[in-house]
Amino acid sequence: MEFNHADLFEGLADAIGDRTAVVVFDSAGGTERRTYAELNDEADRLAHHLRAAGVEPGGHVGIQLYNGVEYVAALLAALKIRAVPVNVNYRYVEAELAYLYDDADLVALVYDAEFEDRVETAAAGASLLRHRIVVGGRSPHAVSYPDALAERAAADFPERSGQDVYIIYTGGTTGMPKGVMWRCEDLFMAFGGGNPYGEPRRTPDEVIEAAKGSGPLVMMAAAPLMHGAAQMATFIGWWMGATLVYTRRFDAAEVLAAIEAEKVFTVNITGDAMARPLADAIATGSHDLSSLGVLSSTGAILSGSVRDRLQELLPNVMILDNFGSSESGFTASGVEGSSPESGMRYRPNNARLRVLDDALTEVEPGSGVIGQVAKSGHIAFGYYNDPTKTAKTFVEVEGVRWLLTGDIATVEVDGTIAIFGRGSQCINTGGEKVYPEEIEAVLKRHPAVFDALVTGIPDERFGSRVAAVVQPYGEPPSAADLDAHCRAVLSGYKVPRTYAFVPEMQRSPAGKADYRWAKHIAQQAAVHENASSTD
């Protein structure tokens, strides 16, 4: 047994097979459960089917599903035969799916029946995609999921390695989706090493023994499993022998109902996009959340106002804001009191996390030098089918390979890292640098603002101007009202000059910002402003 996710899960199935591994909660009464042994058997059957269908070691298996038992079974099934699972964003339209199917070189696809039309159109251009499995329905172009599980066979899988590949496709905020490539052992270590609260496990057997000795722990991943954070939260929980709870899709009331019914102790969410509706639902007082001890946000930042409201509503719950990425793993924890409004400060939980300046030299604590966050050691090893981006992001300095995260930061005297924002989102307006996260957090403190995205749009005088796309609570506030609100706490050059109001913010299913969309909306608003001013 190696630090390979399939090896480890099989070891757990042997050791704690009767313990519940997965609960897919449905308040209407359709809740599904699998023990570790049952889920392992289901994944075995699916793995044999994939192999019989011609999926070989190294072949890429797409998973285009809502949360469900089938998702985690497909993950494990691909890994069991040394194939590579590939997450597919279920919100993608035909053109985006066609790009991903082709870019990822998918040879097989497991998908929900609701996506049949989109899949059929996109698959037409995917030359390597030769086998499909449909969940929750029938298709003349695919094998149904129950049929794929019909035959039982001996678990005579090939010997696996910690060097086997795992790919996480990340949509990003500005460009086309990219496949982040990991080796299984590095992925295991980067996301807790089987022990997120202490030193990583030294051997696979230690993982199994620790899980055997653990008490009952119920954890929930509220984000979609098509997002890497939810997948990793799942594995982190399993390595501790926990039960993982999901809802099929994110709905705040359904998540709270699941916490109450399943006695969830920890829940993992993604930023304000999930935290704000959860806070609204908690405020109704309709659910017993006494089992909840930890609420953790990963993949997107909690603004101070939303975090404060959650803490007021959940005074006995520990609220954690974690820093990491699909390329780096879990790397730092938010310092108490830090927020986008007051300044984001993180305490490294990894000795190999640094801030490197433009010359790729480590920034001295307290020097005030600005650089970008970098990590060495257990990191991803590149982007699939993208050697140019790989060479730009993964660099070698004096024999050490570093991941350059793109997060602009400095190091304070006490060693904490102060992060200003993503370099790719930085707005240069008249020579001044503006980081959207700070302005977004300030806007979301306004009582009439539900959500906000800030981006830069062209400006004849300053090169770029700050623009905000706002989703209000009900009636939109006036631009003058928001301007006064921002000027009370922000320097003038940071205050948005253009506002666009939308009925619903476009974000990824995991809550990540879609800045391409926001820029388009803001530019349309600017054109309308210019037209109105000349009438």
PALUMBA-213492 format. One record per residue (C-alpha): x negated, y, z negated; residue in three letters. Coordinates in steps of 0.02 Angstrom, whole numbers, plus 32768, in hexadecimal, padded with zeros to 4 digits. Each point is the difference from the previous one (the first is absolute). Layout:
   xx   yy   zz code
    X    Y    Z  Ala
...
This chain:
   xx   yy   zz code
 8000 8000 8000  Met
 7FBF 80AD 8030  Glu
 803B 80B2 7FE8  Phe
 807B 7FE3 808D  Asn
 80B6 8032 7FE5  His
 8045 7F5A 8040  Ala
 7F86 7F9A 7F96  Asp
 802C 8063 7F65  Leu
 80BB 7FF4 801A  Phe
 7FF6 7F43 801A  Glu
 7F9D 7FF5 7F5E  Gly
 8089 8061 7FA7  Leu
 8087 7F91 804C  Ala
 7FA8 7F69 7FB5  Asp
 7FE4 8051 7F57  Ala
 80A1 8064 7FE1  Ile
 8072 7FB8 8085  Gly
 809F 800B 7F97  Asp
 7FE9 80BB 7FDF  Arg
 8065 8078 806C  Thr
 7F92 8055 8081  Ala
 807E 8068 8062  Val
 80AB 804D 7FE4  Val
 8057 805E 808D  Val
 8089 805C 7FA3  Phe
 80AB 8023 804B  Asp
 8082 8051 7F91  Ser
 8089 7FB9 806E  Ala
 7FD3 7F51 7FC3  Gly
 7F89 7FC0 8084  Gly
 7F62 8001 7F94  Thr
 7F7D 7F82 8039  Glu
 7F79 7FAF 7F93  Arg
 7F69 7F92 801F  Arg
 7F8B 7FB0 7F85  Thr
 7F47 7FFB 8029  Tyr
 8013 7F4B 8037  Ala
 809A 8024 806A  Glu
 7FB1 8095 8056  Leu
 7F62 7F9D 8021  Asn
 8067 7F73 804F  Asp
 805F 807D 806E  Glu
 7F5D 8050 8038  Ala
 7FB6 7F53 8023  Asp
 8091 7FD5 8073  Arg
 7FF4 80A6 805C  Leu
 7F44 7FED 8010  Ala
 8013 7F55 8051  His
 8080 8046 8079  His
 7F8D 808F 8032  Leu
 7F70 7F88 801B  Arg
 806D 7F8C 8067  Ala
 8034 8097 8068  Ala
 7F4A 8020 802D  Gly
 7FCA 8082 7F80  Val
 7F49 7FE0 7FE1  Glu
 7F87 8040 7F7A  Pro
 7FE3 80B8 8022  Gly
 80A5 8014 805E  Gly
 8068 8098 7FCF  His
 80AF 7FE4 7FBB  Val
 8071 8099 7FFA  Gly
 807F 8013 7F73  Ile
 808F 8077 8029  Gln
 8076 7FE4 7F6F  Leu
 805A 8058 7F75  Tyr
 7FCE 7FC8 7F51  Asn
 802D 7F4B 7FE0  Gly
 7FC2 7F53 7FD7  Val
 7FDA 7FEB 80BA  Glu
 7F83 808F 7FFB  Tyr
 7F92 7FB9 7F77  Val
 8012 7F50 8047  Ala
 7FC4 803F 80AA  Ala
 7F6A 8058 7FB0  Leu
 7FCD 7F60 7FA8  Leu
 8024 7F92 8096  Ala
 7F8D 8062 8073  Ala
 7F74 7FFF 7F7F  Leu
 8015 7F45 7FE2  Lys
 7FCF 7FD8 80B4  Ile
 7F78 8088 8001  Arg
 8069 806D 8072  Ala
 800E 80BB 7FE0  Val
 80A2 804E 7FC1  Pro
 8029 80AA 804D  Val
 8084 8073 7FB5  Asn
 8075 8053 807E  Val
 805F 809E 7FD2  Asn
 80B8 7FD4 800F  Tyr
 802D 80B4 8028  Arg
 7F9A 8003 80A0  Tyr
 805F 8018 80A3  Val
 7FDA 7F9F 809E  Glu
 7F6C 8068 803C  Ala
 7FAB 7FFC 7F56  Glu
 801E 7F46 7FEF  Leu
 7FBB 7FDF 80AE  Ala
 7F62 8060 7FD0  Tyr
 7FE9 7FA0 7F5D  Leu
 8026 7F53 8049  Tyr
 7F7D 8020 8086  Asp
 7F7F 8058 7F92  Asp
 800B 7F78 7F7B  Ala
 7FF7 7F71 8080  Asp
 8094 7FA8 7FB0  Leu
 8014 7F4A 8031  Val
 8099 7FE1 7F92  Ala
 8086 806A 7FAD  Leu
 8077 7FE4 7F6F  Val
 808D 8080 8006  Tyr
 80AD 802A 7FBE  Asp
 8093 7FE2 8075  Ala
 8033 80B8 7FF0  Glu
 7F68 802E 8068  Phe
 8026 7F89 8091  Glu
 801B 8084 8087  Asp
 7F65 8064 7FD1  Arg
 7F96 7F62 7FF4  Val
 803A 7FBF 80A8  Glu
 7FD6 80A4 8058  Thr
 7F57 8016 7FAB  Ala
 7FCB 7F4A 8014  Ala
 800D 800B 80BD  Ala
 7F58 8059 8007  Gly
 7FA6 7F98 7F7C  Ala
 7FA0 7F83 8069  Ser
 7FC1 7F96 7F6E  Leu
 80A5 7FF6 7FA0  Leu
 803E 7F51 8026  Arg
 8064 7FCB 7F67  His
 8089 8053 7F9A  Arg
 8060 7FD0 7F63  Ile
 80A2 805C 7FD9  Val
 8042 8014 7F4E  Val
 80BA 8012 7FDA  Gly
 8044 7FD4 80AB  Gly
 7FE7 7FA6 80A5  Arg
 7FA9 8034 80A0  Ser
 7FE4 7FA9 80A8  Pro
 7F4D 8045 7FF8  His
 7FD1 7FC4 7F51  Ala
 8005 7F6F 7F86  Val
 8073 801F 7F6C  Ser
 7FAB 8009 7F57  Tyr
 805F 7F68 7FB9  Pro
 7FCC 7F9A 8099  Asp
 7F4C 8035 7FE7  Ala
 8007 7FB8 7F50  Leu
 8058 7F5F 8032  Ala
 7F6B 7F8B 8008  Glu
 7F99 7FD2 7F69  Arg
 7F4A 7FD0 801C  Ala
 7F68 7FDD 7F95  Ala
 7FA1 809D 7FCD  Ala
 7F67 7FD3 8068  Asp
 7FC8 80B2 801D  Phe
 7F50 8032 8035  Pro
 7F83 802F 7F7A  Glu
 800D 80B9 7FE1  Arg
 7F82 8085 7FD5  Ser
 7FF5 80A2 7FA1  Gly
 7FC6 8048 80A6  Gln
 80A7 7FDD 8055  Asp
 804E 809F 8047  Val
 8099 805F 7FC0  Tyr
 8040 8096 8063  Ile
 806A 808F 7FBE  Ile
 8048 8072 8086  Tyr
 8013 80B1 7FBF  Thr
 8069 8080 805B  Gly
 7F9C 8092 7FBF  Gly
 8046 80B1 8006  Thr
 7FBC 8046 80A2  Thr
 7FCC 7F76 8079  Gly
 8033 7F58 8045  Met
 8004 7F6B 7F88  Pro
 7F5A 7FAC 7FDF  Lys
 7FD5 7F54 7FC0  Gly
 7F92 8003 7F65  Val
 7F98 7F61 7FFB  Met
 7FD0 7FAE 7F5C  Trp
 7FA8 7F62 7FCC  Arg
 806C 7FA5 7F81  Cys
 7F7F 8001 7F74  Glu
 7FE2 80BB 8013  Asp
 80BC 801F 8003  Leu
 8016 7F98 7F62  Phe
 7F78 8060 7FA5  Met
 8034 80AD 803F  Ala
 80B0 7FE9 7FBA  Phe
 7FD9 7FCC 7F4F  Gly
 7F99 7F61 8011  Gly
 808B 7F9E 7FAC  Gly
 7FF6 806F 7F66  Asn
 8031 80B5 8023  Pro
 7FEB 8030 7F49  Tyr
 7F4D 7FC3 7FE9  Gly
 7F6C 7FAA 8050  Glu
 8025 7F9D 809F  Pro
 800D 7F43 7FF3  Arg
 7F5B 7FA9 8024  Arg
 8048 7F63 804F  Thr
 80A5 7FCB 804F  Pro
 8017 7F85 7F71  Asp
 7FFE 8092 7F85  Glu
 8093 804D 805E  Val
 8065 7F60 7FEE  Ile
 7FD5 7FE8 7F49  Glu
 802B 80B4 7FD6  Ala
 80A8 7FF2 8058  Ala
 8026 7F5E 7FA2  Lys
 7FDF 8056 7F5B  Gly
 8063 809D 8026  Ser
 80AA 8024 7FB7  Gly
 809B 8024 8068  Pro
 7FE5 809F 8063  Leu
 807D 8048 807C  Val
 7FC0 8080 807E  Met
 8058 805A 808C  Met
 7FC0 8042 80A6  Ala
 8082 8082 8034  Ala
 7FAA 802E 80A2  Ala
 8015 7F9B 80A1  Pro
 7F8F 7F68 8012  Leu
 7FD2 8043 80AC  Met
 7F98 807E 7F9F  His
 7F57 7FC5 7FC2  Gly
 801E 8044 7F50  Ala
 8095 7F8B 7FE5  Ala
 7FA1 7F6B 8044  Gln
 7F6F 8022 7F8D  Met
 8073 801E 7F6B  Ala
 8049 7F54 8025  Thr
 7F58 7FA9 7FFE  Phe
 7FC6 8060 7F65  Ile
 809C 7FC2 7FA6  Gly
 7FEC 7F4D 803B  Trp
 7F4B 7FF8 7FC6  Trp
 8045 8027 7F52  Met
 8085 7F79 800F  Gly
 808B 8080 800A  Ala
 80AC 7FFF 8050  Thr
 800F 807E 808F  Leu
 80A8 8055 801C  Val
 8036 8058 80A1  Tyr
 809C 804C 804B  Thr
 8018 7FE3 80BA  Arg
 7FF4 80BB 8024  Arg
 7FDE 8093 7F8D  Phe
 809C 8044 7FAF  Asp
 7FE9 805A 7F5A  Ala
 809D 7FBA 7FAE  Ala
 7FD8 7F50 803B  Glu
 7F4E 800D 7FBD  Val
 8040 8035 7F56  Leu
 8081 7F75 8001  Ala
 7F74 7F84 8024  Ala
 7F96 8045 7F70  Ile
 8094 7FEB 7F8B  Glu
 8033 7F52 803B  Ala
 7F53 7FB4 800E  Glu
 7FB3 8058 7F69  Lys
 7F75 804D 8067  Val
 7F6A 8040 7F9D  Phe
 7F9C 8058 8088  Thr
 803D 8050 80A1  Val
 7F92 803E 808F  Asn
 8040 808F 806C  Ile
 7FB8 8074 8086  Thr
 8000 80B8 7FD5  Gly
 808A 8082 7FF5  Asp
 8065 7FB4 808E  Ala
 802E 7F71 7F8B  Met
 7FE8 8057 7F58  Ala
 807C 808D 8020  Arg
 8098 7F94 802E  Pro
 7FD1 7F8A 7F72  Leu
 8001 8093 7F87  Ala
 80AC 8036 8040  Asp
 8042 7F4F 7FE7  Ala
 7FB2 7FEF 7F53  Ile
 8051 80A4 7FCD  Ala
 80AD 7FB4 8016  Thr
 7FDD 7F90 7F6B  Gly
 8052 7F6C 8057  Ser
 7F75 7F81 7FE3  His
 7FA9 7FAE 7F6C  Asp
 7F46 801C 8022  Leu
 7FC2 7FCD 7F54  Ser
 7F91 7F76 8048  Ser
 7F9C 807B 8069  Leu
 7F53 8029 7FBC  Gly
 7F9C 803F 8096  Val
 802C 8062 809E  Leu
 7F6F 800A 8079  Ser
 7FF2 8066 80A0  Ser
 7F85 7FD0 8089  Thr
 7FEC 8033 80B5  Gly
 8048 80AF 7FE9  Ala
 7FEF 8088 7F7C  Ile
 807E 8028 7F78  Leu
 801C 80BB 7FF3  Ser
 7FF9 8045 7F4F  Gly
 80B6 8033 7FFE  Ser
 803D 7F52 802F  Val
 7F88 7FAB 7F89  Arg
 8039 8072 7F71  Asp
 80B6 7FDA 8024  Arg
 7FE0 7F45 8003  Leu
 7FA2 800A 7F5C  Gln
 808F 8062 7FB1  Glu
 807C 7F7C 803B  Leu
 7F8E 7F6F 7FD0  Leu
 7FA7 803D 7F62  Pro
 7FC2 7F53 7FCE  Asn
 7FBE 7FD0 80AD  Val
 7F4B 8015 8034  Met
 7FFA 805C 80A8  Ile
 7F63 7FE0 8067  Leu
 7FC4 8059 809C  Asp
 7F81 7F95 805B  Asn
 7F87 8030 8089  Phe
 7FCE 7F8B 808C  Gly
 801C 7FD2 80B5  Ser
 8014 7F6F 8077  Ser
 7F46 800D 8024  Glu
 7FBD 8015 7F4E  Ser
 8075 7FA3 7F8C  Gly
 802F 8041 7F53  Phe
 7F74 8077 7FCF  Thr
 8034 8084 7F80  Ala
 8087 8032 7F84  Ser
 804C 80AC 7FE9  Gly
 7FC3 8066 7F6D  Val
 808D 802F 7F8A  Glu
 804A 80A9 802D  Gly
 7FBB 8006 80B0  Ser
 8074 801E 8092  Ser
 7FFD 804E 80AE  Pro
 803B 80A4 7FB3  Glu
 7F7B 8008 7F77  Ser
 7F77 7FA2 805C  Gly
 7FF2 7F46 801E  Met
 7F7C 7FAE 7F93  Arg
 7FD9 7F48 7FFE  Tyr
 7F92 7F94 7F93  Arg
 7FA1 7F7B 8065  Pro
 8023 7F4E 7FCC  Asn
 7F77 7FC2 8074  Asn
 7F47 8021 7FE9  Ala
 7FEA 8009 80BC  Arg
 8072 8096 801A  Leu
 7FA5 80A1 802C  Arg
 8015 80A9 8053  Val
 7F87 8018 8092  Leu
 7FD7 80AA 804E  Asp
 7FEC 8025 80BA  Asp
 7F51 7FB5 7FFC  Ala
 8047 7F61 7FB0  Leu
 7FA6 8028 7F5D  Thr
 8055 7FE4 7F59  Glu
 804F 809E 7FB7  Val
 7FBA 802A 7F55  Glu
 8083 8010 7F76  Pro
 8028 80B5 7FDA  Gly
 7FA4 8042 8099  Ser
 809E 803D 8055  Gly
 7FC7 7FB5 80A5  Val
 8091 7FC4 806C  Ile
 7FF5 7F57 8054  Gly
 806E 7F6B 8022  Gln
 802A 7F68 7F98  Val
 7F9D 7F65 8032  Ala
 7FF8 7F4E 7FC2  Lys
 7F84 7F73 8016  Ser
 8007 7F49 7FCC  Gly
 80A6 7FA7 8019  His
 804C 8062 8090  Ile
 8052 7FDB 80A7  Ala
 7F86 7FDB 808D  Phe
 8050 805F 8090  Gly
 8096 8026 806D  Tyr
 8040 7F7C 8077  Tyr
 7FE1 802B 80B7  Asn
 7FB8 80AB 7FD2  Asp
 7F41 8002 7FF9  Pro
 7FFB 80BE 800F  Thr
 8069 8020 7F65  Lys
 7FA5 7F73 7FA6  Thr
 7F57 8052 8021  Ala
 8042 80AA 7FC5  Lys
 8051 7FBE 7F60  Thr
 7F84 7F7A 7FC8  Phe
 7F4F 8043 7FF7  Val
 7F5A 7FBE 7FBF  Glu
 7F90 806A 7F91  Val
 7F59 7FB9 7FC9  Glu
 803E 7F4F 8018  Gly
 80A5 801A 7FA5  Val
 80A3 7FF7 8062  Arg
 807C 8088 7FD0  Trp
 80B8 801C 8027  Leu
 8023 80B9 801D  Leu
 80B4 8015 7FC7  Thr
 801C 80AF 8048  Gly
 803A 8042 7F56  Asp
 7FAE 80A8 7FDE  Ile
 7FC0 800E 7F4D  Ala
 7F7C 8037 7F84  Thr
 7FBD 7FB3 7F5F  Val
 801F 8055 7F5B  Glu
 7F83 8006 7F6F  Val
 8054 7F6E 7FA7  Asp
 7FF7 7F93 809C  Gly
 80B7 800D 802F  Thr
 8024 801C 80B8  Ile
 8066 809A 8030  Ala
 8059 7FDE 80A4  Ile
 803E 808F 806C  Phe
 8057 7F9A 8088  Gly
 7FE7 7FA3 80A1  Arg
 7F82 8051 8073  Gly
 8068 7FD2 8097  Ser
 8093 8065 7FBB  Gln
 7F9C 8099 7FCB  Cys
 8045 80A1 804E  Ile
 7F81 8084 8032  Asn
 805C 80A5 8000  Thr
 7F92 8097 8022  Gly
 7F69 7FA2 7FBA  Gly
 8058 7FCF 7F5E  Glu
 801B 7F47 7FDF  Lys
 80AC 7FCB 7FC6  Val
 802A 7F50 7FC3  Tyr
 80B7 7FD2 801E  Pro
 8015 7F96 7F63  Glu
 7FF1 8099 7F8F  Glu
 8083 8065 805E  Ile
 8076 7F6B 800F  Glu
 7FFA 7FE6 7F44  Ala
 8027 80B7 7FDF  Val
 8093 7FFF 8078  Leu
 8047 7F63 7FAE  Lys
 8004 805C 7F5A  Arg
 8089 8070 8047  His
 80A8 7FBF 7FC1  Pro
 804D 8007 80AE  Ala
 7F75 7F99 8054  Val
 800F 7F43 8008  Phe
 7F67 7FDF 806D  Asp
 7F7E 8063 8062  Ala
 7F73 7FE5 807C  Leu
 7F82 8088 802B  Val
 7F9C 8008 80A1  Thr
 7F9F 8079 806B  Gly
 8045 8045 80A3  Ile
 7FA9 8072 8081  Pro
 7FF5 80B9 7FD8  Asp
 7FBA 8084 8078  Glu
 7FB0 8067 7F76  Arg
 7FC5 7F81 7F7F  Phe
 7FE8 7F64 806D  Gly
 8079 7F9F 7F94  Ser
 808B 8032 7F8B  Arg
 804C 7FA0 7F70  Val
 80AD 7FB9 8026  Ala
 8076 7F9D 7F92  Ala
 8087 7F82 802C  Val
 807E 7FFA 7F71  Val
 808B 7F87 7FD3  Gln
 8072 805F 7F88  Pro
 807B 7FC8 7F7D  Tyr
 80A1 8033 8057  Gly
 8000 80B5 803B  Glu
 7F51 8036 8039  Pro
 7FAB 808B 7F9E  Pro
 7FCE 809A 8063  Ser
 7F51 8012 8045  Ala
 7FEF 809D 7F95  Ala
 802D 7F9E 7F64  Asp
 7F7D 7F7A 8026  Leu
 7F81 8086 802B  Asp
 8017 8054 7F56  Ala
 7FF8 7F56 7FAA  His
 7F5A 7FD5 8054  Cys
 7FB1 80AC 7FE9  Arg
 8019 7FF3 7F44  Ala
 7F7D 7F75 7FF7  Val
 7FA2 7FFD 80A7  Leu
 7F86 8074 8056  Ser
 8050 805B 8091  Gly
 7FA3 7FA1 8089  Tyr
 8047 7F5B 7FBD  Lys
 80B6 8038 8009  Val
 8062 7FB8 8093  Pro
 8027 807D 808A  Arg
 807D 7F8E 8058  Thr
 8088 7F93 7FB4  Tyr
 8065 7F78 8053  Ala
 8093 7FB2 7FA4  Phe
 8032 7F4C 8025  Val
 808C 7F91 7FBD  Pro
 7F87 7F6F 7FE4  Glu
 7F43 7FF6 7FF7  Met
 7FAB 7F85 8074  Gln
 7F86 7F94 7FA0  Arg
 7FBE 7F50 8012  Ser
 8064 7F74 7FAB  Pro
 7F7D 8008 7F75  Ala
 8018 80BB 7FE6  Gly
 7F66 803F 805B  Lys
 8009 80A7 8057  Ala
 8018 8009 80BC  Asp
 7F9E 809D 802A  Tyr
 8010 7FE9 80BC  Arg
 80BB 800E 7FEF  Trp
 7FF3 8091 7F85  Ala
 7F8F 8062 8076  Lys
 807B 7FE7 808F  His
 8093 803B 7F95  Ile
 7F9E 8098 7FC0  Ala
 7FCA 8032 80AF  Gln
 80B4 7FF8 803B  Gln
 8032 8072 7F6F  Ala
 7F75 807A 802E  Ala
 803B 8006 80B5  Val
 80B0 8024 7FC3  His
 7FBE 808B 7F8D  Glu
 7FA0 8050 8090  Asn
 8097 7FF7 8073  Ala
 806F 804F 7F7B  Ser
 7F85 808D 7FE1  Ser
 7FFE 8030 80B9  Thr
 80BD 7FFF 8017  Asp
